[in-house]
Amino acid sequence: MPGVPDSGKLSFTILRNKTPIGHHVYSFESQGERVTVKVETHILYKFLGFPFYRFDHNSTEVWEKGQLKELTSSTNDDGTPLELKVVASGTLYEVVLNGAKQTPIGTALPASMWPFDTSGTNSLFDTMNGKPFTVESKAVGIDSEAGQQLRHFTIRGEMSRDIWYDERGVLAHVLFKARDSSQIRYVRD
């Protein structure tokens, strides 16, 4: 499946305005045409040495033949707990957030950014709460970095990201603005 690294793992340092604040790790397990992806994100932003913002997110995506079949996640967004389950049901995804059924969503992809298909979509959903995003994805070009040719894409709309993938379609890094307008960058370890 495009986007799955040979090593079975992708690890990123999360930078806020060039200062490390956390880690983001993808672990992949393939069994035939079934791929299970575990995502872990841990952020601790300190201000004047005191914890100011904490974010912990764990999710599991199950893909079969390149299609998302199920996503479950557990998130602590600075004290706000979120439990999400998204399951494919025909052409829709059934969404349950904190035990309550939500409006089903269409054939959006999860906004976990690792699938190379993300670069060509117009619909994503938040892996914390299942909220759908209408977006426009556009190829920007090829950037050279550390001897690699990276394909640069932008996602704009209800969600905004700059994403770079290597020659094999594996996520290389991500750049976006946080709620407080600080610059957040995921840099591959």
C-alpha beads as a LAMMPS data file, in Angstrom:
LAMMPS data file: protein, C-alpha beads

189 atoms
188 bonds

1 atom types
1 bond types

-500.0 500.0 xlo xhi
-500.0 500.0 ylo yhi
-500.0 500.0 zlo zhi

Masses

1 110.0

Atoms # bond

1 1 1 0.000 0.000 0.000
2 1 1 1.456 3.421 -0.909
3 1 1 2.702 5.313 2.135
4 1 1 3.712 2.256 4.179
5 1 1 7.459 2.354 4.919
6 1 1 9.571 -0.780 4.500
7 1 1 10.652 -0.584 8.156
8 1 1 7.029 -0.649 9.372
9 1 1 7.545 2.491 11.448
10 1 1 7.615 6.266 10.977
11 1 1 8.695 8.523 13.816
12 1 1 8.514 12.325 13.897
13 1 1 9.642 15.019 16.304
14 1 1 7.009 17.735 16.664
15 1 1 8.391 21.268 16.686
16 1 1 6.552 24.406 17.745
17 1 1 8.363 27.428 16.310
18 1 1 11.536 25.267 16.094
19 1 1 11.284 24.037 19.724
20 1 1 10.618 20.293 20.266
21 1 1 7.313 19.727 22.090
22 1 1 6.510 16.097 21.365
23 1 1 6.547 12.991 19.183
24 1 1 4.291 11.453 16.564
25 1 1 4.765 7.769 15.668
26 1 1 3.109 5.506 13.080
27 1 1 3.465 1.713 13.379
28 1 1 2.356 -0.448 10.437
29 1 1 1.490 -4.142 10.406
30 1 1 0.660 -5.794 7.080
31 1 1 -1.124 -9.124 6.664
32 1 1 -1.822 -9.730 2.993
33 1 1 -4.090 -6.933 1.766
34 1 1 -4.889 -5.826 5.322
35 1 1 -2.826 -3.046 6.916
36 1 1 -3.230 -1.962 10.544
37 1 1 -1.783 1.429 11.421
38 1 1 -1.283 2.549 15.003
39 1 1 -0.732 6.261 15.564
40 1 1 0.594 7.773 18.792
41 1 1 0.980 11.496 19.423
42 1 1 2.265 12.993 22.643
43 1 1 2.692 16.749 23.079
44 1 1 3.664 18.694 26.170
45 1 1 4.113 22.427 25.674
46 1 1 5.617 24.274 28.597
47 1 1 5.515 28.012 29.193
48 1 1 8.062 29.454 31.621
49 1 1 8.820 25.889 32.687
50 1 1 5.212 25.040 33.593
51 1 1 2.962 22.663 31.629
52 1 1 0.724 24.865 29.484
53 1 1 -0.805 22.404 26.988
54 1 1 -0.900 18.602 26.899
55 1 1 -2.167 16.426 24.074
56 1 1 -2.181 12.617 23.951
57 1 1 -3.723 10.737 21.038
58 1 1 -3.756 7.036 20.164
59 1 1 -5.560 5.662 17.151
60 1 1 -5.779 2.461 15.165
61 1 1 -6.705 2.395 11.483
62 1 1 -7.611 -0.833 9.684
63 1 1 -7.261 -0.786 5.901
64 1 1 -8.172 -3.544 3.412
65 1 1 -7.282 -3.382 -0.276
66 1 1 -6.396 0.283 0.143
67 1 1 -9.745 1.243 1.729
68 1 1 -10.254 2.368 5.323
69 1 1 -12.509 -0.133 7.106
70 1 1 -12.320 1.102 10.693
71 1 1 -10.683 3.750 12.852
72 1 1 -10.751 3.953 16.639
73 1 1 -9.085 6.645 18.693
74 1 1 -8.667 7.828 22.253
75 1 1 -7.586 11.414 22.854
76 1 1 -6.878 13.670 25.804
77 1 1 -6.902 17.193 24.369
78 1 1 -5.620 19.213 27.326
79 1 1 -8.078 17.595 29.720
80 1 1 -10.924 16.994 27.255
81 1 1 -11.360 13.232 26.676
82 1 1 -12.537 12.013 23.264
83 1 1 -13.309 8.419 22.243
84 1 1 -13.999 7.909 18.528
85 1 1 -15.049 4.940 16.423
86 1 1 -15.509 5.209 12.647
87 1 1 -16.653 2.130 10.700
88 1 1 -17.198 1.716 6.957
89 1 1 -20.827 0.956 6.108
90 1 1 -21.419 0.786 2.368
91 1 1 -20.471 4.164 0.881
92 1 1 -20.613 5.932 4.260
93 1 1 -18.745 5.826 7.540
94 1 1 -20.734 5.402 10.756
95 1 1 -19.311 7.689 13.459
96 1 1 -19.623 7.262 17.241
97 1 1 -18.073 9.954 19.447
98 1 1 -17.962 9.454 23.222
99 1 1 -20.626 6.745 22.906
100 1 1 -23.083 8.882 20.892
101 1 1 -23.867 8.253 17.217
102 1 1 -23.000 11.181 14.980
103 1 1 -24.110 12.049 11.447
104 1 1 -22.525 9.528 9.051
105 1 1 -19.797 10.922 6.805
106 1 1 -19.054 10.204 3.155
107 1 1 -15.991 8.612 1.679
108 1 1 -13.520 10.947 3.390
109 1 1 -10.022 9.846 4.309
110 1 1 -8.681 10.177 7.858
111 1 1 -6.564 13.289 8.381
112 1 1 -3.707 11.181 9.713
113 1 1 -1.625 12.340 6.707
114 1 1 0.395 9.142 6.237
115 1 1 -1.625 7.757 3.294
116 1 1 -0.222 9.163 0.064
117 1 1 -3.868 9.239 -1.184
118 1 1 -4.402 12.169 1.214
119 1 1 -2.557 14.297 -1.341
120 1 1 -5.343 13.855 -3.891
121 1 1 -8.497 14.067 -1.811
122 1 1 -11.120 16.774 -1.326
123 1 1 -12.569 15.351 1.887
124 1 1 -10.866 14.406 5.165
125 1 1 -12.104 13.699 8.679
126 1 1 -10.587 14.530 12.050
127 1 1 -9.221 11.399 13.755
128 1 1 -10.065 12.836 17.213
129 1 1 -13.756 13.637 16.752
130 1 1 -14.825 12.422 13.277
131 1 1 -15.573 15.945 12.026
132 1 1 -15.430 16.067 8.204
133 1 1 -13.351 18.712 6.419
134 1 1 -13.899 19.939 2.874
135 1 1 -10.475 20.649 1.417
136 1 1 -8.657 21.264 -1.826
137 1 1 -5.459 19.334 -2.328
138 1 1 -2.878 20.536 -4.805
139 1 1 0.558 19.361 -5.921
140 1 1 3.036 22.222 -5.489
141 1 1 6.127 20.594 -6.964
142 1 1 9.327 18.787 -6.097
143 1 1 11.605 20.064 -3.324
144 1 1 15.150 18.838 -2.751
145 1 1 16.024 18.163 0.857
146 1 1 19.007 16.252 2.281
147 1 1 19.667 14.581 -1.072
148 1 1 16.043 13.501 -1.515
149 1 1 13.411 14.609 -3.968
150 1 1 10.260 15.295 -1.932
151 1 1 6.816 15.801 -3.454
152 1 1 5.172 18.845 -1.880
153 1 1 1.374 19.102 -1.566
154 1 1 -0.888 21.681 0.027
155 1 1 -4.248 21.029 1.631
156 1 1 -6.410 24.113 2.039
157 1 1 -9.983 24.694 3.176
158 1 1 -11.510 23.732 6.517
159 1 1 -8.094 22.264 7.335
160 1 1 -4.735 23.569 6.157
161 1 1 -1.499 21.584 5.833
162 1 1 1.677 21.482 3.767
163 1 1 2.789 17.872 3.320
164 1 1 5.909 16.341 1.791
165 1 1 6.243 12.692 0.665
166 1 1 9.410 10.923 -0.435
167 1 1 9.889 9.113 -3.768
168 1 1 8.024 6.022 -2.479
169 1 1 5.022 8.016 -1.227
170 1 1 6.097 7.784 2.430
171 1 1 5.344 10.826 4.583
172 1 1 8.491 12.953 5.052
173 1 1 7.196 15.948 7.015
174 1 1 4.181 18.164 7.723
175 1 1 3.838 21.905 8.357
176 1 1 0.809 23.854 9.639
177 1 1 -0.311 26.672 11.929
178 1 1 -1.691 25.796 15.374
179 1 1 -4.754 27.457 16.921
180 1 1 -2.472 30.100 18.464
181 1 1 -0.852 30.788 15.028
182 1 1 2.445 29.174 16.044
183 1 1 4.176 27.089 13.386
184 1 1 3.978 23.325 13.937
185 1 1 6.328 21.063 11.988
186 1 1 6.593 17.271 12.029
187 1 1 10.193 16.322 11.183
188 1 1 10.980 12.675 10.473
189 1 1 13.519 11.196 12.892

Bonds

1 1 1 2
2 1 2 3
3 1 3 4
4 1 4 5
5 1 5 6
6 1 6 7
7 1 7 8
8 1 8 9
9 1 9 10
10 1 10 11
11 1 11 12
12 1 12 13
13 1 13 14
14 1 14 15
15 1 15 16
16 1 16 17
17 1 17 18
18 1 18 19
19 1 19 20
20 1 20 21
21 1 21 22
22 1 22 23
23 1 23 24
24 1 24 25
25 1 25 26
26 1 26 27
27 1 27 28
28 1 28 29
29 1 29 30
30 1 30 31
31 1 31 32
32 1 32 33
33 1 33 34
34 1 34 35
35 1 35 36
36 1 36 37
37 1 37 38
38 1 38 39
39 1 39 40
40 1 40 41
41 1 41 42
42 1 42 43
43 1 43 44
44 1 44 45
45 1 45 46
46 1 46 47
47 1 47 48
48 1 48 49
49 1 49 50
50 1 50 51
51 1 51 52
52 1 52 53
53 1 53 54
54 1 54 55
55 1 55 56
56 1 56 57
57 1 57 58
58 1 58 59
59 1 59 60
60 1 60 61
61 1 61 62
62 1 62 63
63 1 63 64
64 1 64 65
65 1 65 66
66 1 66 67
67 1 67 68
68 1 68 69
69 1 69 70
70 1 70 71
71 1 71 72
72 1 72 73
73 1 73 74
74 1 74 75
75 1 75 76
76 1 76 77
77 1 77 78
78 1 78 79
79 1 79 80
80 1 80 81
81 1 81 82
82 1 82 83
83 1 83 84
84 1 84 85
85 1 85 86
86 1 86 87
87 1 87 88
88 1 88 89
89 1 89 90
90 1 90 91
91 1 91 92
92 1 92 93
93 1 93 94
94 1 94 95
95 1 95 96
96 1 96 97
97 1 97 98
98 1 98 99
99 1 99 100
100 1 100 101
101 1 101 102
102 1 102 103
103 1 103 104
104 1 104 105
105 1 105 106
106 1 106 107
107 1 107 108
108 1 108 109
109 1 109 110
110 1 110 111
111 1 111 112
112 1 112 113
113 1 113 114
114 1 114 115
115 1 115 116
116 1 116 117
117 1 117 118
118 1 118 119
119 1 119 120
120 1 120 121
121 1 121 122
122 1 122 123
123 1 123 124
124 1 124 125
125 1 125 126
126 1 126 127
127 1 127 128
128 1 128 129
129 1 129 130
130 1 130 131
131 1 131 132
132 1 132 133
133 1 133 134
134 1 134 135
135 1 135 136
136 1 136 137
137 1 137 138
138 1 138 139
139 1 139 140
140 1 140 141
141 1 141 142
142 1 142 143
143 1 143 144
144 1 144 145
145 1 145 146
146 1 146 147
147 1 147 148
148 1 148 149
149 1 149 150
150 1 150 151
151 1 151 152
152 1 152 153
153 1 153 154
154 1 154 155
155 1 155 156
156 1 156 157
157 1 157 158
158 1 158 159
159 1 159 160
160 1 160 161
161 1 161 162
162 1 162 163
163 1 163 164
164 1 164 165
165 1 165 166
166 1 166 167
167 1 167 168
168 1 168 169
169 1 169 170
170 1 170 171
171 1 171 172
172 1 172 173
173 1 173 174
174 1 174 175
175 1 175 176
176 1 176 177
177 1 177 178
178 1 178 179
179 1 179 180
180 1 180 181
181 1 181 182
182 1 182 183
183 1 183 184
184 1 184 185
185 1 185 186
186 1 186 187
187 1 187 188
188 1 188 189
